[in-house]
Amino acid sequence: FDCARSQEVRLAMNRAFTLSYKDVLRRSGQTEESLMQCAYSEVLSSQKRAQDDIADVLDSTKHIIVTIIKRPQEALGLSLISSGPGSIIPTVVVSGLRPASPAYKTEQLNVGNQVLDVNGRSLVGLSFEETISYIRSLISSTKVEMKVVPASPVLVIELIRPDLKYPLGFSVKDGHITTLVRGSIGERAGIRVGHRIIAINGESTVTLDHDSVAGILLSETGKLVLKTMQSQIFNHMLGLEDPDYL
């Protein structure tokens, strides 16, 4: 921002994102402290998160059935996005909930939840277009059941770089992760293309410009703790992009 009120604009953006972010944590019963409990022992074992993702999907005790009651022709009031590159289970993720909508009123759905099936039909492996088309076809229904895996929209990733001669293996543009090198520190730690970096070592990067974010990533050694979320969810929460509610 180059205008005279740039500081005010930055503060307003930070406040808007913080309020939306805290509401997501509140609805999921999480806290900032609980997000930091992602253990990281060494770079080569950091694929543990991916294994945990699979375990959560396979473990039926981790699933919840959400029943959405609505009027015929009434929208569900939730938006969905693809689980994206790097996701172990190809399905869809809740990216937004319209206040006072049937989906919101269940008080069981939250941004970041993975949806495994709808009315008994598995969504795993379906294209995003097929999934959206199927859910839209249920507009006349008065009850829609979703099997979901509760999950946070935020990934906490710990990168260990002992020396600057070891590249992290990913690139960013305006805070968004755009490319990832196979076999790199970043890939092994769980970095995902299409995610937005929202914090580094506990400091918000929401209003930092590209050079500032890149400068931190290029100059830090030791342990870097990144918080990321899918770029579309970030844009929805900050009001930069309107959710396509179903």
C-alpha positions in Angstrom: 0.0 0.0 0.0 1.4 3.4 -1.0 -1.4 5.7 0.0 -1.3 7.9 3.1 -3.7 5.7 5.0 -1.7 2.5 4.2 -1.2 1.7 7.9 -4.9 2.0 8.7 -5.7 -0.3 5.7 -3.1 -2.9 6.9 -4.5 -2.8 10.5 -8.1 -3.2 9.2 -7.1 -6.2 7.0 -5.3 -7.8 10.0 -8.3 -7.2 12.2 -10.8 -8.6 9.6 -8.7 -11.7 9.1 -8.1 -12.2 12.8 -11.8 -12.0 13.7 -12.7 -14.5 10.9 -9.9 -16.8 11.9 -10.8 -16.8 15.6 -14.4 -17.6 14.7 -13.3 -20.6 12.8 -11.2 -21.8 15.7 -14.0 -21.2 18.1 -16.5 -23.2 16.1 -14.1 -26.1 15.8 -13.3 -26.1 19.5 -9.6 -25.3 18.9 -7.1 -22.8 20.2 -3.9 -21.3 19.0 -2.1 -23.5 21.5 -3.7 -26.7 20.2 -2.5 -25.9 16.6 1.1 -25.8 17.8 1.0 -29.4 19.1 2.1 -30.7 15.6 5.3 -32.6 16.6 8.3 -32.5 14.2 11.3 -34.7 14.9 13.3 -34.5 11.8 12.8 -33.6 8.1 12.8 -37.2 6.8 10.0 -38.2 9.2 7.7 -35.2 8.6 5.4 -37.2 6.2 3.8 -38.4 9.4 1.1 -35.7 8.9 0.1 -37.4 5.6 -0.1 -40.7 7.3 -2.3 -39.2 10.0 -4.6 -37.8 7.3 -5.1 -41.3 5.9 -5.7 -42.7 9.4 -8.4 -40.1 10.1 -10.2 -41.0 6.9 -10.0 -44.7 7.5 -10.9 -44.5 11.2 -14.7 -44.3 11.2 -14.7 -43.2 14.8 -13.2 -39.9 13.6 -16.1 -39.3 11.2 -19.3 -37.4 12.1 -22.6 -37.5 10.3 -24.1 -34.0 9.9 -27.8 -33.8 9.1 -28.8 -30.6 7.4 -32.6 -29.9 7.5 -33.9 -27.4 5.0 -36.9 -26.4 3.0 -37.4 -27.6 -0.6 -35.5 -25.4 -3.0 -33.6 -23.8 -0.1 -29.8 -23.6 -0.4 -27.6 -25.4 2.0 -25.6 -22.3 2.7 -22.1 -23.7 2.5 -19.3 -23.4 -0.1 -16.9 -26.1 -1.0 -13.5 -26.3 -2.7 -11.3 -29.1 -3.9 -8.9 -30.6 -1.3 -6.2 -29.5 -3.7 -2.7 -30.6 -4.7 -0.8 -32.5 -2.0 -4.0 -33.8 -0.4 -3.8 -37.4 0.4 -7.5 -38.0 0.0 -9.0 -36.3 -3.1 -12.3 -34.9 -1.9 -13.8 -31.5 -1.1 -13.3 -29.2 1.9 -15.8 -26.7 3.5 -14.5 -23.2 2.6 -17.4 -21.1 4.0 -20.6 -21.1 5.9 -23.3 -18.5 5.3 -24.6 -17.2 8.7 -28.1 -18.4 9.6 -28.1 -20.9 6.8 -29.2 -24.6 7.3 -25.6 -25.7 7.2 -24.5 -23.1 9.7 -27.4 -24.0 12.0 -26.2 -27.6 12.4 -23.3 -26.2 14.6 -21.3 -29.2 13.4 -19.7 -28.0 10.2 -16.7 -25.8 10.1 -14.3 -24.3 7.6 -11.6 -26.9 6.8 -13.8 -30.0 7.3 -13.4 -32.7 4.7 -16.6 -34.1 3.2 -16.4 -37.8 2.4 -19.9 -38.5 1.2 -23.3 -37.0 0.8 -26.5 -39.0 1.3 -24.5 -42.2 1.2 -22.7 -41.4 -2.1 -18.9 -41.3 -1.7 -17.2 -38.1 -3.0 -13.7 -39.5 -2.8 -12.2 -39.6 -6.2 -14.9 -37.6 -7.9 -14.0 -34.6 -9.9 -14.9 -31.2 -8.3 -17.4 -30.6 -11.0 -19.1 -33.9 -10.5 -19.3 -33.3 -6.7 -20.8 -29.8 -7.1 -23.3 -31.0 -9.7 -24.5 -33.9 -7.5 -24.9 -31.6 -4.5 -26.8 -29.1 -6.5 -29.2 -31.8 -7.7 -30.3 -32.2 -4.1 -31.9 -28.7 -4.0 -35.5 -30.1 -3.7 -34.5 -32.4 -0.7 -35.5 -31.4 2.8 -32.7 -33.4 4.5 -29.1 -33.8 3.4 -26.7 -36.0 5.3 -22.9 -35.4 5.1 -20.1 -37.6 6.4 -17.3 -35.4 7.3 -13.8 -35.5 8.9 -13.4 -32.6 11.3 -10.2 -30.7 10.4 -8.7 -27.3 10.9 -8.2 -25.1 7.8 -4.8 -24.3 9.1 -1.7 -26.4 8.6 1.1 -26.0 11.1 4.4 -26.9 9.4 7.8 -27.1 11.0 10.8 -26.7 8.6 14.3 -27.5 9.8 17.1 -25.9 7.8 20.5 -26.1 9.5 22.2 -23.9 6.9 21.2 -21.5 4.1 23.0 -23.7 1.6 19.9 -26.1 1.9 17.0 -24.6 -0.1 13.5 -25.0 1.3 12.3 -26.2 -2.1 9.3 -24.1 -2.7 8.5 -20.6 -4.1 6.0 -18.0 -3.1 4.2 -15.1 -4.7 2.5 -12.5 -2.6 2.5 -15.0 0.3 0.9 -17.8 -1.8 2.9 -21.1 -2.4 3.1 -21.5 -6.1 5.7 -24.3 -6.8 7.2 -27.2 -4.8 10.2 -29.3 -5.5 9.8 -33.1 -5.1 11.9 -34.5 -2.3 12.7 -31.1 -0.9 12.6 -30.0 2.7 9.3 -28.3 2.0 7.6 -31.3 0.5 8.7 -33.6 3.3 7.5 -31.2 5.9 4.0 -31.0 4.3 4.1 -27.7 2.3 1.3 -27.6 -0.2 0.9 -25.7 -3.5 -2.1 -23.4 -3.5 -1.8 -22.5 0.2 -1.3 -19.0 1.7 1.3 -18.5 4.4 -0.5 -16.7 7.2 2.2 -16.7 9.9 5.9 -17.5 10.3 7.4 -18.2 13.8 4.2 -16.8 15.4 4.2 -13.5 13.5 1.4 -12.8 11.2 2.3 -12.4 7.5 -1.2 -11.5 6.4 -0.3 -7.9 5.5 3.3 -8.4 4.6 4.3 -7.7 1.0 6.0 -10.3 -1.2 9.6 -9.1 -0.5 9.1 -9.2 3.2 7.8 -12.8 3.2 10.4 -14.0 0.7 13.1 -12.3 2.8 12.2 -14.2 5.9 12.1 -17.5 4.1 15.5 -16.8 2.4 17.3 -15.7 5.5 16.2 -17.9 8.3 18.0 -21.0 9.5 17.1 -23.5 12.2 13.4 -24.1 12.8 10.8 -22.2 10.9 7.2 -22.7 12.0 4.7 -21.9 9.2 1.0 -21.6 9.4 -0.8 -22.0 6.0 -4.3 -22.4 4.7 -5.7 -22.9 1.2 -5.6 -19.7 -0.7 -9.3 -19.8 -1.5 -10.2 -20.1 2.2 -7.9 -17.3 3.0 -9.5 -15.1 0.3 -13.0 -16.0 1.6 -12.1 -15.1 5.1 -10.6 -11.8 4.2 -13.4 -10.9 1.8 -11.2 -10.9 -1.2 -13.3 -13.5 -3.0 -17.0 -14.3 -2.7 -17.8 -17.9 -1.7 -20.0 -19.8 -4.2 -22.6 -21.0 -1.7 -24.6 -24.2 -2.5 
